[in-house]
Amino acid sequence: MDNRVIAALLGAAALALPAAAVADPGHEKGNGKAKQAKKTMYVFKGTFTAPGTVEVRSGNARVKKGGFVGQAVTFDFASARVVAADTNADQKVDLADVKDGDVVLVQARVAKGTEYAAPAEGLSAVPVVARKLVDKTNAPVEDEEGTPAPAG
């Protein structure tokens, strides 16, 4: 057989192989991992109503662009830091110290670009996980040095 015929056959065989069989799977773009949405800080300002709902009156630009203003947003305060006065005198500051009608500020890390989604008929809203709740109505008591008193 002529060398040119052999070279042509080898060239045709190389083109017939799928590109995925030749590619190194460890160097693919994305490496097989799903891309996570970047989380940013959302600052909600409004009136607290139990259990864990805030009637949002204003907030930072992300809250306004997301359509949260004027809505009753449900929050998960299980792991949130609470900054408030000890109104029930139990020697610890927690969510029980925040009363209905108190003006609050809530910080939450939410996926960038999140918009308010009203709950469907008969279903409850998915709560936003809060990072921090600050009670503006009952601010923590400061000691004589001007620093907040230690909580519980």
Contacts in CASP RR format, 6 or more apart in sequence:
PFRMAT RR
TARGET T0000
AUTHOR 0000-0000-0000
METHOD contacts of the structure
MODEL  1
MDNRVIAALLGAAALALPAAAVADPGHEKGNGKAKQAKKTMYVFKGTFTA
PGTVEVRSGNARVKKGGFVGQAVTFDFASARVVAADTNADQKVDLADVKD
GDVVLVQARVAKGTEYAAPAEGLSAVPVVARKLVDKTNAPVEDEEGTPAP
AG
37 111 0 8 1.000
37 112 0 8 1.000
38 111 0 8 1.000
38 112 0 8 1.000
39 109 0 8 1.000
39 110 0 8 1.000
39 111 0 8 1.000
39 112 0 8 1.000
40 62 0 8 1.000
40 109 0 8 1.000
40 110 0 8 1.000
40 111 0 8 1.000
40 112 0 8 1.000
40 113 0 8 1.000
41 60 0 8 1.000
41 62 0 8 1.000
41 107 0 8 1.000
41 108 0 8 1.000
41 109 0 8 1.000
41 131 0 8 1.000
42 59 0 8 1.000
42 60 0 8 1.000
42 62 0 8 1.000
42 63 0 8 1.000
42 68 0 8 1.000
42 107 0 8 1.000
42 108 0 8 1.000
42 109 0 8 1.000
42 110 0 8 1.000
42 114 0 8 1.000
42 128 0 8 1.000
43 59 0 8 1.000
43 60 0 8 1.000
43 62 0 8 1.000
43 63 0 8 1.000
43 105 0 8 1.000
43 106 0 8 1.000
43 107 0 8 1.000
44 54 0 8 1.000
44 56 0 8 1.000
44 59 0 8 1.000
44 63 0 8 1.000
44 68 0 8 1.000
44 73 0 8 1.000
44 105 0 8 1.000
44 106 0 8 1.000
44 107 0 8 1.000
44 108 0 8 1.000
45 56 0 8 1.000
45 57 0 8 1.000
45 58 0 8 1.000
45 59 0 8 1.000
45 103 0 8 1.000
45 104 0 8 1.000
45 105 0 8 1.000
45 106 0 8 1.000
46 54 0 8 1.000
46 55 0 8 1.000
46 56 0 8 1.000
46 57 0 8 1.000
46 58 0 8 1.000
46 103 0 8 1.000
46 104 0 8 1.000
46 105 0 8 1.000
47 54 0 8 1.000
47 55 0 8 1.000
47 57 0 8 1.000
47 101 0 8 1.000
47 102 0 8 1.000
47 103 0 8 1.000
47 104 0 8 1.000
48 54 0 8 1.000
48 98 0 8 1.000
48 99 0 8 1.000
48 100 0 8 1.000
48 101 0 8 1.000
48 102 0 8 1.000
48 103 0 8 1.000
48 104 0 8 1.000
48 135 0 8 1.000
49 55 0 8 1.000
49 72 0 8 1.000
49 100 0 8 1.000
49 101 0 8 1.000
50 100 0 8 1.000
52 74 0 8 1.000
52 75 0 8 1.000
52 77 0 8 1.000
52 95 0 8 1.000
52 127 0 8 1.000
53 72 0 8 1.000
53 73 0 8 1.000
53 74 0 8 1.000
53 75 0 8 1.000
54 72 0 8 1.000
54 73 0 8 1.000
54 75 0 8 1.000
54 104 0 8 1.000
54 106 0 8 1.000
55 70 0 8 1.000
55 71 0 8 1.000
55 72 0 8 1.000
56 63 0 8 1.000
56 68 0 8 1.000
56 69 0 8 1.000
56 70 0 8 1.000
56 71 0 8 1.000
56 72 0 8 1.000
56 73 0 8 1.000
57 69 0 8 1.000
57 70 0 8 1.000
58 64 0 8 1.000
58 69 0 8 1.000
59 68 0 8 1.000
59 69 0 8 1.000
62 110 0 8 1.000
62 112 0 8 1.000
62 113 0 8 1.000
62 114 0 8 1.000
63 69 0 8 1.000
65 113 0 8 1.000
66 113 0 8 1.000
66 114 0 8 1.000
66 115 0 8 1.000
66 116 0 8 1.000
67 115 0 8 1.000
67 116 0 8 1.000
68 116 0 8 1.000
71 116 0 8 1.000
71 118 0 8 1.000
73 116 0 8 1.000
73 125 0 8 1.000
73 128 0 8 1.000
74 124 0 8 1.000
74 125 0 8 1.000
74 126 0 8 1.000
74 127 0 8 1.000
74 128 0 8 1.000
75 106 0 8 1.000
75 108 0 8 1.000
75 127 0 8 1.000
75 128 0 8 1.000
75 129 0 8 1.000
75 130 0 8 1.000
75 133 0 8 1.000
76 127 0 8 1.000
76 128 0 8 1.000
76 129 0 8 1.000
76 130 0 8 1.000
77 95 0 8 1.000
77 130 0 8 1.000
77 133 0 8 1.000
79 129 0 8 1.000
80 95 0 8 1.000
80 106 0 8 1.000
80 130 0 8 1.000
80 131 0 8 1.000
80 132 0 8 1.000
80 133 0 8 1.000
81 131 0 8 1.000
81 132 0 8 1.000
81 133 0 8 1.000
82 93 0 8 1.000
82 94 0 8 1.000
82 95 0 8 1.000
82 97 0 8 1.000
82 98 0 8 1.000
82 132 0 8 1.000
82 133 0 8 1.000
82 135 0 8 1.000
83 93 0 8 1.000
83 132 0 8 1.000
83 133 0 8 1.000
83 134 0 8 1.000
83 135 0 8 1.000
83 140 0 8 1.000
83 148 0 8 1.000
84 93 0 8 1.000
84 97 0 8 1.000
84 98 0 8 1.000
84 133 0 8 1.000
84 134 0 8 1.000
84 135 0 8 1.000
84 138 0 8 1.000
84 139 0 8 1.000
84 140 0 8 1.000
85 93 0 8 1.000
85 97 0 8 1.000
85 135 0 8 1.000
85 138 0 8 1.000
85 139 0 8 1.000
85 140 0 8 1.000
85 141 0 8 1.000
86 92 0 8 1.000
86 93 0 8 1.000
86 97 0 8 1.000
86 141 0 8 1.000
86 151 0 8 1.000
86 152 0 8 1.000
87 97 0 8 1.000
87 99 0 8 1.000
87 138 0 8 1.000
88 96 0 8 1.000
88 97 0 8 1.000
90 96 0 8 1.000
91 152 0 8 1.000
92 151 0 8 1.000
92 152 0 8 1.000
93 140 0 8 1.000
93 151 0 8 1.000
93 152 0 8 1.000
95 133 0 8 1.000
97 135 0 8 1.000
97 138 0 8 1.000
98 104 0 8 1.000
98 133 0 8 1.000
98 135 0 8 1.000
98 138 0 8 1.000
99 137 0 8 1.000
99 138 0 8 1.000
101 137 0 8 1.000
102 135 0 8 1.000
102 136 0 8 1.000
102 137 0 8 1.000
102 138 0 8 1.000
103 135 0 8 1.000
103 136 0 8 1.000
103 137 0 8 1.000
104 133 0 8 1.000
104 134 0 8 1.000
104 135 0 8 1.000
104 136 0 8 1.000
104 137 0 8 1.000
105 133 0 8 1.000
105 134 0 8 1.000
105 136 0 8 1.000
106 130 0 8 1.000
106 132 0 8 1.000
106 133 0 8 1.000
106 134 0 8 1.000
107 130 0 8 1.000
107 131 0 8 1.000
107 132 0 8 1.000
107 133 0 8 1.000
108 128 0 8 1.000
108 129 0 8 1.000
108 130 0 8 1.000
108 131 0 8 1.000
109 129 0 8 1.000
109 131 0 8 1.000
110 128 0 8 1.000
117 125 0 8 1.000
117 126 0 8 1.000
118 125 0 8 1.000
119 125 0 8 1.000
119 126 0 8 1.000
140 148 0 8 1.000
140 149 0 8 1.000
140 151 0 8 1.000
141 148 0 8 1.000
141 149 0 8 1.000
142 148 0 8 1.000
142 149 0 8 1.000
143 149 0 8 1.000
END
